[in-house]
Amino acid sequence: MLNWAVALAFTLLGAALVLYSWRLLYGPTLPDRIVALDTLYLNAVALLVLIGIHFDSTLYFEVALFIALLGFISTVALCRFVSRGRLFE
């Protein structure tokens, strides 16, 4: 049962990655592209956690945590740059 659920989750996350990549490349506005980029890194984190479950390895969970931290910081920095035109005051 777990193998079936993992296979289904891989398929759905792969489809989500493709759709959000499309939105990132062809988004009509800049906020759409920022949201797509944010969602892409969240899906990448979910994919790494799923790979960690599949291979029964804790290394993937640590990498997922690191990517989540970097993704949050980069999203905040990108939104600040778009709204103010600069990162630092």
C-alpha positions, 0 to 999 in steps of 0.5 A, a space after each residue: 500500500 505504501 509503494 502505491 501511495 509513493 508512486 501516486 505522490 511522485 506522479 502528482 508532484 511531477 505534474 505539479 512541477 511541470 505546471 508550475 514551471 510553465 507558470 514561471 516561464 509564461 506567467 502574465 505578471 511578475 507576482 504570478 512568477 514569484 508565486 510559481 517560484 515559491 511553489 516550485 521550491 515547496 514542491 521540490 522540498 516535498 519531492 525530497 521528503 518523498 524520496 527520503 521515505 522511498 529510500 528510507 534515508 534521513 539525508 534527504 530530510 536534511 537536504 529538504 530542510 536546508 532547501 526550505 530555509 533557502 527558499 524562504 529567505 530567497 522569497 522574502 528577498 525577491 519580494 522585498 526587491 520587487 516592492 522597494 527596488 533594492 534589498 538593503 536600506 
